[in-house]
């Protein structure tokens, strides 16, 4: 067969392996039967029934709240760690610091969850905080775990940046904080968005860490689903999972769309600035200043 490649076949099979269970889940969320393995016709009653399931909806809102806080904190901490690892070339303990940053990536979640639980218990005894485990402790645990992923993603982007653009901005009189916010942040924005989405997804999906550091009244969605699945999968689980898939898909598309549009606008501005600089008779070494003007 002309045009057939083994790599294309593997790609198709891989995509089917990944997305076929999601498609099946969405289809069975419209199943009218109470038995998820028996098709009983099309119905949306399980989506309507979610409004009456206050326990499940409370777990969903709690998980979304924690995931939002986690993505914000993880991006902030992970970005600072990435800057230290990439921009500060030499300092005592750099290797040790890098190991601490990446340790949560390879450490089993059971060990991380148990260590955080012991930490919170010791802090409660010595400092009186936290008085009880709940949303705050889960947020701290998820941030500790997700910041490592953000640091790795942002570090990879920072190593690829053209330092001459930032240097040109400082040559023109821009202060370091202005260079960071007006030049560096826009250039690493895709990696920041990727880190935020990854942190949000990891926090929303976490079960092990939340099981260790949660308390009464702080049950997350994975914990609620895990408790329900042990007694049998309920149709409401399929419905809420389908809604989450829809929300994540829309959010991912919007982030991709606006990031791509911003990148295209930035490239057009840089190209226009270079053309204007060339028309004014700037020399080639000075064209990097045009790039700075266009990126700002």
N, C-alpha and C positions, 0 to 999 in steps of 0.2 A: 504494500500500500504506500503510495507516494506521500511524502510528507510525514509519515509516521515516525516517531521517535520514542525511544524507551523513556527518556526524561519526561516527555509530555504525558505518557501513560502513568508514570509514577506521580506526577503532579495532579492529574485528575483523580487517581485513586486516593491520594492524600487528602484532597479537598472533600471527597465523598466521605472518607473516614471521619473527618473533623465535623462537617456540617450536616451529615445525614441524621445523626441523633437529635440535633437541634430542630431540624425540620419535622421529624417524627413527634418530638415533644410539642411543637406548636400545633400540629394536626390533632393530636390527642387532647389538647386543651379545649377543643371544641367538641369533644365526645360527650354525648348525652348520657352515657352509662356511668354508673358509680364505679364500675370496675375499669381500671385504666387499660387492662389488657383485652377488653371486649369492646368492640365498636358498636355503639348504639345509636348512631345517627349524629347529625350536626346540631349543635346547641351552644348558646352563649350563657347558659345559666350559671356556669362556674365563675365566669367573670363578674356576673351580677352578684353572686354569692360572696365574692370577696369583700363587698361593702359591709356585710354583716359579720365577717370574721375579724373582729377587732384585735384578737391576739396576733394573728398573722400580719395584719396591716401595721400594727404597732411595731412588730419586729422589722418589717420592711423599712418604715420610716426611721427607726433607730439605726439600722444598718446604713442607710443612705446618709444620715447625719454624720455618723462616725467616718464613713468613707470620704465625705467632703472635707471634714476637718483633717483627716489623715493626708489627703492629697496636697492640701495647702502646706501643712507643716513639713511633710516629706520633701516637697519641692524646695522649700526654703533651706532646710538643713542639708539636703543632698547637694544643692547648688553650692553652698558655702564649702562643703567638704570637697567637692570637685574642684573648686577654685584653689583650695589649699594644695591639693595633690598635683595640679597641673601648672599653676602660676608661681608657686613658691618652690623653686628648684631644690634648694638645700636647706634643711633644718634638722636638728637632732630629733630622732624618733620618727622620721618620715615613713620608714618601712613599717614600723610598729603601728603608726596611725593608719596607714593604708590597709594593714591587716585588720584593724578594728573596724574600719569602714565596711570592708567586704566580708567580714566574718558572718553576718546574718544570712548571706547568700548560700553558704555551705553548711551552716549549723542546722541540725534537725530542729523543727519547730517545737517538738516536745521539750527539748533541752532549753530552748529560748523561753517557752511559756513557763516552765518550772522555775527557771532562774528569775524571771520577772515576778512571778508569784511570791517567791521568797523575799525579793527586794521590797515589794509592796507591804508584805507582812512586817518586815523589819522596820520599814519607814513608819508604819502605823504605830508600832510599839515605841519607837524612839522619838518621833516627831509629832505623832498624833495625826498624820496625814499620809495616805487617804483614810478617812474614817471608815469608808466602806468601798468595796470594789464595784465599779459600774462603768458608765460611759467614758469617764475620764481615764481610767486605767486601761480600758480597751484601746482608746485613742493613743495613749502613750505607747502601748505595746505595738500597735500597727505602725505608728510613725517610726519606731526604732527599726522595724523590719523593712518598711518600704523605702526609707531614706537611703539604704544601701543600693537599691535598684536605681534610684534617681541619680545618685553619685556616679554610678558606672555609665549611665546613658549620657549625662551632661559632660563627664570627663572625656568621653570619646568625641563629642562635638567640639569641646574646647581645644583639643589637640589638633583639630583640623582647621581652626580659624586662622585667618591671615592677620598676624600681629601688626603688619604695617599700617592697616587701617586705624587701629587704636592708637598707634604711635603718631600717625599723622594728625589725628584729632588732638592729641596732647601737644603736638608741635604748634597747632593753631590756637592754643590757649585753653582748651577744655580741661576742666578738673577731672580727676579720676572717677568721682562718683557720677559726673555727667557722661563721661565716656562709657561707664558701665551701663547706665540706664538707657542711653540714647543709641548706643552702637552695639555693645556686647549683648545685651538682653534681646534686641530684635534678631541678632544673628543666631542666637541659641534658642530662640523661641520654639522652633519645632521640637527640639529635645526636651524643653521644659514641658511642652504639651504632652509629649509621649510619656515622660516621667509621671506627670499628673494623672493621666489616664491609666497608666500601669498601677500606680499607687491606689487609685480609686477601685480598680478591678480586684487587686489583691486584698484590699481591706474588705470589700464587699463579699469576697469569696472565702475569707478566712474562717476556719472552724476551730483549729487546735489552740491558737493563742487566745482566742476569745473564751474558750472553755476554761482556760486556766485563770484568767484575770477578770472574768465577769462575776457579777454578784446577783442577788435577787432583784428582779425587775429590770435587768439589762440584757435580756436574751436577744441575740441578733438573729437575722434571717437564716444563715446556715445552721445555727443551733436549733432553731425552730423546725427547719426542714429535716434535719438529722433525727430529731426526736419523733417527728411524725412518720418518717420513712420506716423506722423500726417497727411500727405497728401496721405498715402498709402504705403504699403511695396513694395519696388522695388527689382527686382531680383539681382541687384548688392549688396544689403545688405546681401542676402543669400550667395553670392559668397565670400565676404570679411569675413563674419563670419566663413565660412568653412575653409578659409585659416588660420584664427587665431586659430581655433580649431586644425588644423593640426600642426601649429607651436608650440602651447602650449603642445600638446601631445608629439611631438618629444623632446622638451626641458625637459619635465618632465621625459621621459624615459631616456634621457642621464644623467640627474642629479641622478636619482635612480641607474643607472648602474655604474657610476663612484663612487658614494658614497658607494655602496655595495662592489665594488672591493677594494676601499681604506680601508674599515673596515675589510674585509677579510685579506688583506695584513698586517694590523696592528695587528690583532689577531694572525696571523702566526708568526710575528716578536716577539710578546710578549711570545708566547709559546716556541719559539726557545730560547729566552733569558733565560726563566725560566729553560728549560732543561739543557742549558749550565751552568747555575748557580748551579743547583742541582748536575751536574756532577763534578763541582769544589769543592763541599763540603760546599756550603753556608748553613747557618742555615736558618730555616724557616722565622724568622723575617726579614732577609735580602733579601728575595725573592722579596719584593716590589721594591727594587732597580733594579732588573732584569726587572720588568715591565716598569720602567721608561726608562731603556736602550732600551728595545724593542719598546716602543712607540715613542721614539725619532728617 
